[in-house]
Amino acid sequence: MKRLALALLISALAITGAVGKQTCKQRADEKKLAGAALNSFMTKCASDATASCDKGAADKKLSGAAKESFTTKCVRDATGT
């Protein structure tokens, strides 16, 4: 029973963390960016997301196709594209 409660708690925390993060696109829309400001913001945000996702892949000790797949999905999710 304790394992079930722990699993539910961990799941709830994971869902809460995922819901709280906004994508780059959502933040740009919130700031009402357009034109060059939008392009600059999205480029910087995608660069930051790539660095973060690469670190996540390294933390998980991924390499090769698994790393590429993880990083691609992570960046896509972070940027909202």
C-alpha positions in Angstrom: 0.0 0.0 0.0 2.9 2.3 0.8 4.4 1.7 -2.7 1.1 2.7 -4.3 0.9 5.9 -2.3 4.5 6.7 -3.2 3.8 6.1 -6.9 0.8 8.3 -6.8 2.7 11.1 -5.1 5.5 10.9 -7.6 3.1 10.9 -10.5 1.3 13.9 -9.1 4.6 15.8 -8.7 5.6 14.9 -12.3 2.3 16.1 -13.7 2.5 19.4 -11.7 6.0 20.1 -13.0 5.0 19.4 -16.6 1.9 21.6 -16.4 3.8 24.6 -14.9 6.3 24.9 -17.8 5.3 27.1 -20.7 6.7 26.6 -24.2 8.7 29.2 -26.0 5.7 29.8 -28.3 3.3 30.4 -25.3 5.7 32.8 -23.7 6.2 34.7 -27.0 2.4 34.9 -27.4 2.1 36.1 -23.8 4.6 38.9 -24.4 2.9 39.7 -27.7 6.1 39.5 -29.7 6.2 39.9 -33.4 8.6 40.3 -36.3 12.3 40.6 -35.4 11.7 40.5 -31.7 9.8 37.2 -32.1 12.5 35.7 -34.2 15.2 36.7 -31.8 13.3 35.4 -28.8 12.5 32.1 -30.4 16.1 31.6 -31.6 17.4 32.3 -28.1 14.7 30.1 -26.5 15.5 27.2 -28.8 19.2 27.5 -28.1 18.5 27.4 -24.4 16.2 24.4 -24.8 18.8 22.6 -26.9 21.4 23.1 -24.2 19.0 21.9 -21.5 17.9 18.9 -23.5 21.6 17.9 -24.2 22.3 18.1 -20.5 19.2 15.9 -19.8 20.4 13.4 -22.4 23.9 13.3 -20.8 22.3 12.9 -17.3 20.4 9.9 -18.7 23.6 8.6 -20.3 22.0 8.4 -23.8 24.1 8.2 -26.9 23.6 7.7 -30.6 20.1 7.5 -32.0 18.5 7.5 -28.5 20.2 10.8 -27.7 19.2 12.3 -31.0 15.6 11.2 -30.6 15.4 12.4 -27.0 16.9 15.8 -27.8 14.7 16.3 -30.8 11.5 15.6 -28.9 12.7 17.6 -25.9 13.4 20.7 -27.9 10.2 20.3 -29.9 8.2 20.1 -26.6 10.1 23.0 -25.1 9.7 25.3 -28.1 6.1 24.4 -28.8 6.7 23.9 -32.5 
